Amino acid sequence: MKNFITIGTFDGVHRGHQHLFNLLETRAALHRSKPLILYFALPPKTLQSPHPEMSVLSLPDEKKNLFKKLGLRTEMLDFARIRSLSPQQFFNRLLNHYNCAGLLVGADFAFGKNREGSAVFLREACAHKNIPFEVSPFYKEGYEKISSSLIRKLLAQGNIPQANALLGRPYELTGRVITGHKLGRKLGYPTANLDTGIFKILPLGVFAVKVRVGTQIYDGFCNIGFRPTVNTLTTILPLVEVHIFNFKQSIYGRKITIWFYQKLRDETKFDGLEALKLQLAQDKQEAAQVLQYVVFP
């Protein structure tokens, strides 16, 4: 059976993308073909940028898991392999390698070398091969289109509830626990420091979060920033520290996942450790108040 195909980066796999995927399944059934999503593991803009830090909503493994949860049939595209193809070469590859019987793309889609493959080109190419082609309009929330760039903007602004609403789930972050300065432990609030790589978007501030360690889910609060009070960082990437409530295990070297629910405050420079300790107590109390109403997942 041939494939009815959509193509894109699908960073965040948000509600706009999910609307496109639902439409793809409808079109595939109508034309007696199978829906197939061709995607890039990372956005081409990120791969070509001299400063790719903190530019991605969903890392490759996260995206793969999201597709799996949605029950979608996918294949990953190798950007390095196809970036130099002309629009006609890329279209021929869709026909010959992916057995394309129809195409559905988003309103801002372009492909091929220098994004020269426009919707106009695709419509003509598909018409020449007598296969259906459709451009799906942007999916909107109110008057604004749901897009990866809007969600990135909302995260940067600290508007976690709205970002989560557009994603269709809480924003998540997975990292491996690494050794830190253990200052939190001395203050009575031990933290797990996370290595999340360079690509993942890290909203700055203090947040109420859920944390998964193994198969268990805990409440917590997470600080993402540059530690202005002590051991101030001068790095490009901020430090991710999460305090897990009622948790005393050693988890160095393990991967954990955190889900963001609400920003509590900006990172602040305090007049000494005692003032910081008092603020951490307030952060914990406020995070607990937020999370008591959260039904997970």
NORGIJO-V804067 format. One record per residue. RES is the residue in one small letter. PSI is psi in whole degrees, -180 to 180 (* if undefined). BURIAL is + if it has 9 or more other ideal C-beta (glycine too) atoms within 8 Angstrom, else -. Layout:
RES&PSI&BURIAL + RES&PSI&BURIAL
This chain:
m&141&- + k&171&- + n&135&+ + f&122&+ + i&143&+ + t&154&+ + i&140&+ + g&-178&+ + t&-41&+ + f&45&+ + d&121&+ + g&-20&+ + v&55&+ + h&-176&+ + r&-31&+ + g&-43&+ + h&-43&+ + q&-35&+ + h&-42&+ + l&-42&+ + f&-39&+ + n&-40&- + l&-38&+ + l&-43&+ + e&-39&+ + t&-46&- + r&-39&+ + a&-44&+ + a&-39&- + l&-36&- + h&16&+ + r&49&- + s&178&+ + k&137&+ + p&137&+ + l&129&+ + i&119&+ + l&126&+ + y&158&+ + f&136&+ + a&-40&- + l&151&+ + p&135&+ + p&-35&+ + k&-40&- + t&-44&+ + l&-26&+ + q&-4&- + s&141&- + p&-15&- + h&78&- + p&3&+ + e&137&- + m&54&+ + s&2&+ + v&135&+ + l&-40&+ + s&119&+ + l&164&+ + p&-46&- + d&-38&- + e&-45&+ + k&-44&+ + k&-43&+ + n&-38&- + l&-43&+ + f&-42&+ + k&-43&- + k&-33&- + l&-5&+ + g&34&- + l&148&+ + r&120&- + t&159&+ + e&138&- + m&135&+ + l&142&+ + d&103&- + f&-41&+ + a&-30&- + r&-33&- + i&-5&+ + r&-27&- + s&0&- + l&143&+ + s&162&- + p&-41&+ + q&-39&- + q&-42&+ + f&-42&+ + f&-41&+ + n&-36&- + r&-38&+ + l&-41&+ + l&-48&+ + n&-40&- + h&-36&- + y&5&+ + n&51&- + c&128&+ + a&-1&+ + g&157&+ + l&136&+ + l&124&+ + v&161&+ + g&166&+ + a&-23&- + d&19&- + f&138&+ + a&156&+ + f&176&- + g&-178&+ + k&126&+ + n&26&- + r&37&- + e&-16&+ + g&97&+ + s&173&+ + a&-33&+ + v&-46&- + f&-47&+ + l&-41&+ + r&-43&+ + e&-42&- + a&-42&+ + c&-40&+ + a&-38&- + h&-34&- + k&2&- + n&43&- + i&148&+ + p&146&+ + f&138&+ + e&142&+ + v&121&+ + s&130&+ + p&162&- + f&142&+ + y&126&+ + k&149&- + e&104&+ + g&-125&- + y&-2&- + e&136&- + k&143&+ + i&120&+ + s&159&+ + s&-39&+ + s&-37&- + l&-41&+ + i&-40&+ + r&-42&+ + k&-44&- + l&-40&+ + l&-43&+ + a&-33&+ + q&-10&- + g&12&+ + n&74&+ + i&-45&+ + p&-41&- + q&-39&- + a&-43&+ + n&-38&+ + a&-39&- + l&-33&+ + l&-34&+ + g&12&- + r&166&- + p&141&+ + y&137&+ + e&158&+ + l&125&+ + t&136&+ + g&166&+ + r&136&- + v&126&+ + i&165&- + t&135&- + g&-161&+ + h&-8&- + k&24&- + l&-39&+ + g&-38&+ + r&-41&+ + k&-30&- + l&-4&+ + g&8&- + y&74&+ + p&141&- + t&151&+ + a&121&+ + n&133&+ + l&136&+ + d&112&- + t&7&+ + g&-176&- + i&-19&- + f&-31&+ + k&135&+ + i&129&+ + l&103&+ + p&138&+ + l&139&+ + g&-162&+ + v&133&+ + f&148&+ + a&127&+ + v&157&+ + k&147&+ + v&132&+ + r&123&+ + v&112&+ + g&-120&- + t&1&- + q&144&- + i&132&- + y&159&+ + d&159&+ + g&179&+ + f&149&+ + c&134&+ + n&127&+ + i&116&+ + g&-155&+ + f&18&+ + r&66&+ + p&-21&- + t&-45&+ + v&149&- + n&49&- + t&134&- + l&147&- + t&19&- + t&165&- + i&-43&- + l&134&- + p&167&+ + l&138&+ + v&117&+ + e&130&+ + v&128&+ + h&122&+ + i&125&+ + f&140&+ + n&49&- + f&129&- + k&9&- + q&154&- + s&122&- + i&23&+ + y&134&- + g&-9&- + r&154&+ + k&136&- + i&159&+ + t&138&+ + i&145&+ + w&134&+ + f&137&+ + y&-36&+ + q&141&+ + k&131&+ + l&-38&+ + r&169&- + d&159&- + e&137&+ + t&147&- + k&123&- + f&157&+ + d&69&- + g&169&- + l&-31&+ + e&-41&- + a&-38&+ + l&-43&+ + k&-42&+ + l&-40&- + q&-39&+ + l&-37&+ + a&-41&- + q&-39&- + d&-43&+ + k&-42&+ + q&-44&- + e&-39&+ + a&-42&+ + a&-39&+ + q&-41&- + v&-45&+ + l&-16&+ + q&-21&- + y&1&- + v&128&- + v&119&- + f&138&- + p&*&-
